[in-house]
């Protein structure tokens, strides 16, 4: 390693502070009252996108959860008793 100064950082102090992230809907500066958005309108637009299904989180479903094994032998009945139990 050479003595030319630090490898990281800003030795002259000329680096400007990072800009805060913009509103994810319109790109305007964020408002702390509606964080991470700039306004109630943009917050409502985002909520509407979630509610209409435009945004979705992918999931992998188990066969047990979606009822694929509901008609098969084994497992439990709706009342929690093992199948075939009296």
C-alpha positions in Angstrom: 0.0 0.0 0.0 1.3 3.4 -0.8 1.1 6.6 1.3 -1.0 8.5 -1.2 -3.9 9.0 1.2 -7.0 7.0 2.0 -8.5 4.7 -0.6 -12.1 5.6 0.3 -13.9 8.8 1.4 -13.4 12.3 0.2 -10.0 13.7 1.2 -10.7 17.3 0.0 -14.2 17.4 1.5 -15.8 18.3 -1.9 -18.4 15.5 -1.9 -21.9 16.8 -1.7 -24.4 15.1 0.5 -26.6 12.5 -1.2 -30.0 13.7 -2.4 -32.9 12.2 -0.5 -34.8 9.7 -2.5 -37.6 11.1 -4.6 -41.3 10.2 -4.5 -41.6 6.7 -6.1 -44.8 7.8 -8.0 -44.0 11.2 -9.5 -40.3 11.8 -8.7 -40.9 15.0 -6.7 -39.1 15.6 -3.4 -40.6 13.7 -0.5 -42.8 15.2 2.2 -42.2 13.9 5.7 -45.9 13.9 6.4 -46.5 11.4 3.5 -43.2 9.5 3.6 -42.1 8.0 1.3 -44.4 10.0 -1.0 -44.6 13.7 -1.8 -48.4 14.1 -1.2 -51.6 12.4 -0.2 -52.4 12.0 -3.8 -49.3 10.0 -4.6 -49.9 7.9 -1.4 -53.4 7.2 -2.6 -52.2 6.3 -6.1 -49.9 3.7 -4.6 -52.6 2.3 -2.4 -54.9 2.0 -5.3 -52.3 0.0 -7.2 -52.0 -2.5 -4.4 -55.8 -2.8 -4.0 -56.4 -3.4 -7.7 -53.6 -6.0 -7.9 -51.3 -4.0 -10.1 -48.6 -4.6 -7.4 -48.4 -8.2 -6.2 -46.0 -10.2 -4.1 -45.3 -13.6 -5.6 -45.8 -16.6 -3.4 -45.4 -20.3 -3.7 -48.4 -22.2 -2.4 -48.2 -25.6 -0.6 -50.5 -28.3 -1.9 -52.0 -28.6 1.6 -53.0 -24.9 1.7 -54.7 -24.8 -1.7 -56.8 -27.9 -1.0 -55.2 -30.2 -3.6 -55.0 -33.0 -1.1 -58.5 -32.4 0.4 -60.1 -35.4 -1.4 -57.3 -37.9 -0.7 -57.1 -40.5 1.9 -55.2 -39.7 5.1 -54.8 -36.5 6.9 -57.5 -35.0 9.1 -61.1 -34.2 8.6 -62.6 -30.7 9.1 -63.1 -31.3 12.8 -59.4 -32.2 13.3 -59.9 -35.9 13.8 -57.8 -38.3 11.8 -59.5 -39.8 8.8 -61.0 -43.2 9.5 -61.2 -42.5 13.2 -64.6 -43.2 14.9 
